[in-house]
């Protein structure tokens, strides 16, 4: 299920905003219809996945540099670290910043950029490219819930595909009026919180990894599409709302062989070439 992280945020939001005595329980689906003693109830589940034909992607199997971001928890008792990255960064591509939030901060909190140390002295950060570890120096005392945000490039074979996937919200109740009521209120919660749901689902729990393989799922659009009322038996009604999500899924195999960034391209006959003038381009 590509939108698992998004569905998790939807369930958590409904549980938080519709949580009080007499209000419906909210559950992950798919699930069998509840009994009459278990309603009202809301069930949220992922629906059909649609993968349109790829357009403009690089040929499969081609190694390319991939920009990657990850957030690492900071131990305020040992801020220096080390912090181990999940992938092998290419030399010279790592950037870092510290972020932390305290009571009263806005959504972003406070952030400060870090610079690579020069000559292993002064404040900043260092990278051990052999063991994929970062150390932070001179950060001082931190409070709240600090984290280290790292961005870097690593060599990988990857493909980016667009996707569309349905999300279903089922409202169960003993009367059609009650089923419609909780479906409508749920829609109000989700539509009015779309921006927050998208941001949170794309920042946390939206990737899977195993060995050299990684998948990442980014949801960029969420729309309410339609709804339908059903009578399941004499004492049970179900109002189903269908939503549509859209975004990108990134399929990655990390490239474990040594790889370097091309930094300079010399034209044929460059004046620093030794001996006869070369007619071939040279790269460093």
C-alpha positions as CSV (number, residue, x, y, z in Angstrom):
1,X,0.0,0.0,0.0
2,X,1.7,3.2,-1.2
3,X,-0.3,5.6,0.9
4,X,0.0,3.8,4.3
5,X,1.7,6.8,5.9
6,X,-1.1,9.1,4.6
7,X,-3.9,6.8,5.9
8,X,-2.2,6.6,9.3
9,X,-2.2,10.4,9.5
10,X,-5.9,10.5,8.4
11,X,-6.9,8.0,11.2
12,X,-4.9,9.9,13.8
13,X,-6.5,13.2,12.8
14,X,-10.0,11.7,12.9
15,X,-9.3,10.1,16.3
16,X,-8.1,13.4,17.7
17,X,-10.8,15.6,16.3
18,X,-13.8,13.3,16.8
19,X,-12.7,11.9,20.2
20,X,-15.4,12.2,22.9
21,X,-18.1,10.0,24.4
22,X,-20.7,9.0,21.9
23,X,-18.6,9.7,18.9
24,X,-17.5,6.9,16.5
25,X,-14.4,4.8,16.9
26,X,-11.9,5.2,14.0
27,X,-10.1,2.1,12.7
28,X,-7.7,1.0,9.9
29,X,-9.2,-1.0,7.1
30,X,-10.1,-3.0,5.2
31,X,-12.4,-4.6,7.9
32,X,-15.6,-6.6,8.1
33,X,-18.7,-4.6,8.9
34,X,-19.2,-4.1,12.6
35,X,-22.1,-5.5,14.7
36,X,-24.9,-3.2,15.8
37,X,-23.3,-2.9,19.2
38,X,-20.1,-1.5,17.7
39,X,-21.5,1.6,15.9
40,X,-21.1,4.3,15.1
41,X,-17.8,3.4,13.5
42,X,-15.4,4.9,10.9
43,X,-13.1,2.7,8.9
44,X,-10.3,4.2,6.7
45,X,-8.5,2.1,4.1
46,X,-6.5,2.3,0.9
47,X,-8.2,1.5,-2.4
48,X,-7.2,0.6,-5.9
49,X,-3.7,1.7,-7.0
50,X,-3.2,3.1,-10.6
51,X,0.2,3.5,-12.1
52,X,0.1,5.6,-15.4
53,X,2.7,4.8,-18.0
54,X,6.1,6.4,-17.3
55,X,7.1,9.5,-19.2
56,X,10.5,11.0,-19.5
57,X,12.3,8.8,-16.9
58,X,15.9,7.6,-17.5
59,X,16.3,4.1,-18.8
60,X,16.1,1.4,-16.1
61,X,19.5,0.3,-14.7
62,X,21.3,3.6,-15.2
63,X,23.3,4.9,-12.2
64,X,22.5,8.5,-11.3
65,X,23.2,10.8,-8.4
66,X,20.2,11.0,-6.1
67,X,19.6,13.9,-3.7
68,X,18.4,12.5,-0.4
69,X,17.2,14.1,2.9
70,X,17.0,12.4,6.2
71,X,16.3,13.6,9.8
72,X,18.2,12.1,12.7
73,X,17.3,12.4,16.4
74,X,19.9,14.3,18.5
75,X,20.9,13.1,22.0
76,X,21.0,16.4,24.0
77,X,23.4,14.6,26.4
78,X,25.9,13.8,23.5
79,X,25.2,16.3,20.7
80,X,28.5,15.5,19.0
81,X,27.3,12.1,17.9
82,X,28.3,10.2,15.8
83,X,25.2,10.0,13.5
84,X,25.0,7.3,11.0
85,X,23.5,8.0,7.6
86,X,21.3,5.4,5.9
87,X,23.1,5.7,2.5
88,X,26.7,6.2,1.3
89,X,27.1,10.0,0.5
90,X,29.2,11.2,-2.3
91,X,32.2,13.3,-1.2
92,X,31.5,17.0,-0.9
93,X,27.7,16.7,-1.2
94,X,26.7,16.7,2.5
95,X,25.0,19.7,4.2
96,X,23.6,19.8,7.7
97,X,21.5,21.9,10.0
98,X,20.2,21.5,13.5
99,X,16.5,21.9,14.2
100,X,14.7,22.0,17.5
101,X,11.2,22.9,18.8
102,X,10.2,24.2,22.2
103,X,6.8,25.2,23.6
104,X,5.5,28.2,21.8
105,X,7.6,27.7,18.6
106,X,5.9,27.7,15.2
107,X,5.6,24.6,13.1
108,X,9.2,24.8,11.8
109,X,10.8,25.7,15.2
110,X,14.3,27.0,15.2
111,X,17.0,25.9,12.7
112,X,20.6,26.7,12.3
113,X,23.0,25.8,9.5
114,X,26.2,24.0,10.1
115,X,29.4,24.2,8.0
116,X,32.1,21.7,7.3
117,X,35.1,22.0,9.7
118,X,38.4,23.1,8.3
119,X,41.5,21.3,9.3
120,X,39.5,19.4,12.0
121,X,39.3,22.5,14.1
122,X,36.5,24.9,15.1
123,X,32.8,24.5,15.0
124,X,30.8,22.7,12.4
125,X,30.5,19.1,11.2
126,X,32.7,16.4,9.8
127,X,31.9,13.4,7.6
128,X,33.5,10.0,7.7
129,X,32.7,8.7,4.3
130,X,34.0,5.2,5.1
131,X,31.5,4.5,7.8
132,X,28.8,7.0,6.8
133,X,29.0,8.9,10.0
134,X,28.6,12.6,10.9
135,X,29.9,14.4,14.0
136,X,28.8,17.9,15.1
137,X,31.1,20.2,17.0
138,X,30.4,23.5,18.9
139,X,26.6,23.2,18.9
140,X,26.4,24.2,22.6
141,X,23.5,23.2,24.9
142,X,20.3,22.3,23.2
143,X,16.8,21.9,24.7
144,X,13.4,20.8,23.4
145,X,13.4,18.0,20.8
146,X,16.4,18.6,18.6
147,X,17.1,16.8,15.3
148,X,19.9,16.8,12.7
149,X,18.6,17.4,9.2
150,X,21.1,16.1,6.6
151,X,21.0,16.5,2.8
152,X,23.4,14.7,0.5
153,X,23.8,12.9,-2.8
154,X,24.5,9.2,-3.2
155,X,24.8,7.1,-6.4
156,X,21.8,4.9,-7.1
157,X,19.8,3.2,-9.8
158,X,16.3,4.6,-9.3
159,X,13.0,5.2,-11.1
160,X,10.4,7.8,-10.3
161,X,6.8,6.9,-11.1
162,X,3.6,8.8,-10.8
163,X,0.7,7.1,-9.0
164,X,-3.0,7.6,-8.2
165,X,-4.6,5.6,-5.3
166,X,-8.1,5.7,-3.9
167,X,-8.7,6.1,-0.2
168,X,-12.0,4.9,1.3
169,X,-13.8,6.2,4.4
170,X,-16.7,4.0,5.6
171,X,-19.2,5.4,8.1
172,X,-21.3,2.7,9.9
173,X,-24.4,3.4,11.9
174,X,-27.8,2.0,12.7
175,X,-29.7,4.7,10.8
176,X,-28.9,6.4,7.4
177,X,-29.0,9.8,9.0
178,X,-26.4,8.9,11.5
179,X,-24.2,7.2,8.9
180,X,-24.4,10.3,6.7
181,X,-23.7,12.6,9.7
182,X,-20.4,11.0,10.6
183,X,-19.3,10.7,6.9
184,X,-20.0,14.5,6.4
185,X,-18.2,15.5,9.6
186,X,-15.2,13.3,8.6
187,X,-15.0,14.9,5.2
188,X,-15.0,18.3,6.9
189,X,-12.1,17.3,9.1
190,X,-10.0,15.9,6.2
191,X,-10.7,18.6,3.6
192,X,-10.0,21.4,6.1
193,X,-6.7,19.7,7.2
194,X,-5.4,18.6,3.8
195,X,-2.2,20.7,3.8
196,X,-1.2,19.3,7.3
197,X,-2.0,15.7,6.4
198,X,0.1,15.9,3.2
199,X,3.1,17.5,5.0
200,X,3.1,15.1,7.9
201,X,2.7,12.0,5.7
202,X,5.6,13.1,3.5
203,X,8.0,13.8,6.4
204,X,7.5,10.7,8.5
205,X,7.1,6.9,7.8
206,X,6.7,7.3,4.1
207,X,9.6,5.0,3.1
208,X,10.7,1.3,3.3
209,X,14.2,-0.1,3.2
210,X,15.9,-3.4,3.0
211,X,19.5,-4.0,2.1
212,X,20.4,-1.8,-0.8
213,X,16.8,-1.2,-1.7
214,X,14.6,1.8,-0.7
215,X,11.1,2.9,-1.7
216,X,9.8,6.4,-0.9
217,X,6.2,7.6,-1.4
218,X,5.3,11.3,-1.7
219,X,1.6,12.3,-1.8
220,X,1.0,15.7,-3.5
221,X,-2.8,15.8,-4.0
222,X,-5.9,14.7,-2.0
223,X,-9.4,15.2,-3.4
224,X,-12.9,14.1,-2.3
225,X,-14.4,12.3,-5.3
226,X,-17.8,10.8,-4.4
227,X,-20.0,8.9,-1.9
228,X,-22.6,6.2,-1.7
229,X,-25.1,5.0,0.9
230,X,-25.8,1.2,1.4
231,X,-28.2,-0.7,3.6
232,X,-26.3,-3.8,4.9
233,X,-29.2,-5.3,6.9
234,X,-32.2,-4.1,8.9
235,X,-30.0,-2.5,11.6
236,X,-26.9,-1.4,9.7
237,X,-26.2,1.3,7.2
238,X,-22.8,2.2,5.5
239,X,-22.0,5.5,3.9
240,X,-18.8,5.2,1.8
241,X,-16.8,8.3,0.8
242,X,-14.1,7.9,-1.9
243,X,-11.1,10.1,-2.0
244,X,-8.3,10.2,-4.5
245,X,-4.6,10.7,-3.7
246,X,-1.9,11.3,-6.3
247,X,1.9,11.6,-6.0
248,X,5.2,9.9,-6.8
249,X,6.8,6.6,-5.8
250,X,10.6,6.4,-6.0
251,X,12.1,2.9,-6.4
252,X,15.8,2.9,-5.5
253,X,18.8,0.5,-5.5
254,X,21.8,2.0,-3.8
255,X,25.0,1.7,-5.9
256,X,27.7,0.2,-3.6
257,X,30.7,0.6,-6.0
258,X,32.9,3.7,-5.7
259,X,31.5,6.7,-7.5
260,X,32.6,10.3,-7.8
261,X,31.2,13.5,-9.0
262,X,32.6,15.0,-12.3
263,X,33.9,18.4,-11.2
264,X,35.8,19.6,-14.3
265,X,35.6,18.9,-18.0
266,X,38.6,20.0,-20.1
267,X,38.0,20.8,-23.7
268,X,40.3,19.0,-26.3
269,X,43.7,20.7,-26.6
270,X,43.6,22.2,-23.1
271,X,46.8,24.1,-22.4
272,X,47.6,22.1,-19.3
273,X,47.8,18.8,-21.2
274,X,51.3,17.5,-21.3
275,X,52.9,16.5,-24.6
276,X,51.1,16.7,-27.9
277,X,47.7,18.5,-28.0
278,X,45.0,16.0,-27.2
279,X,41.9,15.8,-29.4
280,X,39.9,14.0,-26.6
281,X,38.0,15.7,-23.8
282,X,39.3,15.0,-20.2
283,X,37.2,14.9,-17.0
284,X,38.2,15.1,-13.4
